[in-house]
Amino acid sequence: MNEPPKRSTVYFDPQLHAALRLKAAHTQRSLSELVNDAVRVALAEDQEDLAAFADRVGEPTMSYEALLDDLKAHGKI
């Protein structure tokens, strides 16, 4: 059984809101559909990032200073 949509108030920057309204009209979709899709994409990207971090947890780390030293030693900077 599908749960009914939840209502929430979101405050947009006026220019962003205008752009969303134009996109909604142009694509014949609602603002809610556009925002839901954007949030889904953002959450999926977060999940991919977390998975990548988990995959790389055992890799050695290098400090920023060591990275700069390595780049300089190899003539990259």
C-alpha positions, 0 to 999 in steps of 0.5 A, a space after each residue: 500500500 502506498 503512503 500518501 504524499 507528505 506536505 512540507 513548506 519549503 522556502 526558495 530563493 525568488 530567482 530559483 523559484 522562478 526558474 523552477 516554475 518555468 521548468 515545471 511549465 516547460 516540462 508539464 510537470 509540477 514543482 513537487 515532481 521536480 523537487 522530489 526528483 532533485 532530492 532523489 538524485 541528491 540522496 542517490 549521489 550521497 549513497 554512491 559517495 558513502 559506498 565509495 568511501 567504504 570501498 576505500 577505507 583500507 587505502 593509505 592516506 596522505 596529508 596535504 603537505 605530503 601531497 604537495 611535497 610529492 607533486 614538487 618532487 616529481 616536477 608537477 608544481 
